[in-house]
Structures are given as structure tokens and as C-alpha cells.
Amino acid sequence: MSGPEELLRRITLDPEINHGQPTLRGLRYPVRVILELLASGMTPEEILEDYPDLEREDIQAALLYAARLSEVGAVLRVA
């Protein structure tokens, strides 16, 4: 298993890829999409089956990235 900082290195921000959105290893898979797939009920195994370029650590990195973002002082209220 990878440590937190090693996992976060999988998240890339490049203005030339997906308009600078956080992506996984520059593969054009936005972190947001992986999180939405998990939220929809897909398991990590199903995601890996549908997206063979991804690795289990990529999914872990997306979750860790979201957790770190949730540490910010302001909370977004959803109506």
C-alpha cells in the first residue's frame, strides 16, 4: 500500500489536460469522474474493469484528494 504523499503524487494538474482539472497520472481521467462513479455505487473493482488504464492506487488517490479538500475551512451546503 502506498503512503498518503505517494498517493497524492498520482494527482496531476496540467492546464493542457482537461482544462487544468485534477486528473489521475495525466491520463485524462478527472478525479471528479472517479468520485462520481464511486458515489453512484460502482465498486473499485468495477471501475478498474471499465477503465483498464487505472490502478487501484489511482482510486485511493482520488479518495484521499477529496478528503484533503474537505479539510478547508468553508463547507459547501447542498440544497
C-alpha positions as semicolon CSV with decimal commas, in nm:
position;residue;x (nm);y (nm);z (nm)
1;M;0,000;0,000;0,000
2;S;0,126;0,349;-0,084
3;G;0,169;0,626;0,170
4;P;-0,051;0,938;0,154
5;E;0,207;1,164;-0,011
6;E;0,295;0,899;-0,267
7;L;-0,075;0,856;-0,350
8;L;-0,125;1,230;-0,389
9;R;0,158;1,241;-0,646
10;R;-0,078;1,050;-0,873
11;I;-0,299;1,359;-0,891
12;T;-0,179;1,590;-1,167
13;L;-0,277;1,945;-1,251
14;D;-0,187;2,045;-1,604
15;P;-0,357;2,333;-1,789
16;E;-0,313;2,133;-2,112
17;I;-0,508;1,833;-1,978
18;N;-0,882;1,861;-1,905
19;H;-0,857;2,238;-1,866
20;G;-0,637;2,204;-1,559
21;Q;-0,880;1,987;-1,363
22;P;-0,717;1,740;-1,123
23;T;-0,657;1,418;-1,314
24;L;-0,506;1,081;-1,240
25;R;-0,147;1,047;-1,361
26;G;-0,215;1,278;-1,654
27;L;-0,433;1,011;-1,815
28;R;-0,725;1,248;-1,876
29;Y;-0,935;1,079;-1,609
30;P;-1,062;1,364;-1,391
31;V;-1,065;1,291;-1,018
32;R;-1,424;1,418;-1,018
33;V;-1,536;1,140;-1,254
34;I;-1,386;0,867;-1,037
35;L;-1,553;1,013;-0,728
36;E;-1,886;1,033;-0,911
37;L;-1,856;0,668;-1,018
38;L;-1,791;0,565;-0,658
39;A;-2,080;0,780;-0,538
40;S;-2,310;0,616;-0,793
41;G;-2,240;0,281;-0,630
42;M;-1,970;0,138;-0,853
43;T;-1,709;-0,063;-0,671
44;P;-1,339;-0,002;-0,724
45;E;-1,323;-0,339;-0,899
46;E;-1,596;-0,235;-1,145
47;I;-1,418;0,093;-1,218
48;L;-1,088;-0,087;-1,277
49;E;-1,264;-0,330;-1,509
50;D;-1,421;-0,045;-1,711
51;Y;-1,103;0,167;-1,715
52;P;-0,806;-0,069;-1,759
53;D;-0,557;0,220;-1,764
54;L;-0,634;0,290;-1,399
55;E;-0,478;0,122;-1,097
56;R;-0,623;0,061;-0,753
57;E;-0,390;0,328;-0,614
58;D;-0,547;0,581;-0,852
59;I;-0,885;0,528;-0,687
60;Q;-0,727;0,555;-0,344
61;A;-0,556;0,877;-0,455
62;A;-0,887;1,025;-0,574
63;L;-1,048;0,949;-0,238
64;L;-0,754;1,090;-0,045
65;Y;-0,757;1,404;-0,261
66;A;-1,127;1,455;-0,185
67;A;-1,065;1,400;0,185
68;R;-0,789;1,662;0,182
69;L;-1,015;1,908;0,001
70;S;-1,279;1,859;0,269
71;E;-1,032;1,994;0,527
72;V;-1,081;2,351;0,402
73;G;-1,248;2,597;0,642
74;A;-1,562;2,664;0,439
75;V;-1,827;2,400;0,390
76;L;-2,044;2,391;0,079
77;R;-2,409;2,343;0,166
78;V;-2,608;2,136;-0,078
79;A;-2,975;2,235;-0,110
